[in-house]
């Protein structure tokens, strides 16, 4: 495949798509106490609102690249964003918890499809600057997550949790329009590329699964239960919800800087190790010294914010062809999100059992 220059329009399109891929799940965390009170559900059931979309992100990683193989990357992303918007607007209108969960499945399918297509797009757009472009769209994901987490509790306080989720759905519809206006600049992969498959015999691919699983487990565990934990410590719902916004906001420097630095020649695995160590230290601080929450949340955000784009560049680093990048990315996302999906519900059940 001939090298292509990175165009502003193409990167803008990827960032627009990325902005829509987390608000519907990250924004739920600060709303969980209100959702529990309204629908009269346990912590374990409430955790399903995060577990279900993360499971969908695991289950639809490989189907997403198969879809792109048949209908094209731009059209596949269009379908993914349409699902996020449509089910996102439907969910707050539903009266019962089972129906809310069912609509969350539709949101998760859209999120999983869109997230799996982004590394494939980067391979075709910027084969020589994967860290830089991955950092940009990862910053888009972090920004969408940060905004949704920051505004969720205040919106719920002004009206209720259904209004907050409805606004997230409408925002996804606006971003779908943005993708329609800009996606023509995103290059399609070569039509002659073979159909992507899981590299099940690759030890390197399974190492990537392990790294991404730990990163995602920490992230989704924190965004789901960090607000509830600090609400239990006496924080207001709005202040506790802001911690998730701060977590994602603190991740933005890592999203931008670390992938860019890793493109400059230093081995990426050193950055992965350093970011993982910072994340582990921060989570230990939350457990042992919760009073200085802001310090630990900022550190956790820096570590997790760097880890996500670094993980997303790994398939591009190890696979020479676009179809192989798609297969490696699909395996990493499937295995990683399957493990991470256990965190919200498992932690909620643990909370129910122990108080």
Buried (B, 14 or more C-beta within 10 A) or exposed (E): EEEEEBBEEBBBBBBBBBBBBBBBBBBBBBBBBBBBEEBEBEBBBBBBBBBBBBBBBBBBBBBBBBBBBEEBBBBBBBBBBBBBBBBBBBBBEBEEBEEBBBBBBBBBBBBBBBBBBBBBBBBBBBBEBBBBBBBBBBBBBBBBBBBBBBBBBBBBBEEBBBEBBBBBBEBBBEBBEBBBEBBEBBBBBEEEBEEBBBBEEBEBBBBBBEBBBBBBBBBBBBBBBBBBBBBEEEBEBBBBBBBBBBBBBBBBBBBBBBBBBBBEEEEBBEBBEBBBEBBBEBBEBBEEEEEEBEEBBBBBBBBBBBBBBBBBBBBBBBBEBBBBBBBBBBBBBBBBBBBBBBBBBBBBBBBBEEE
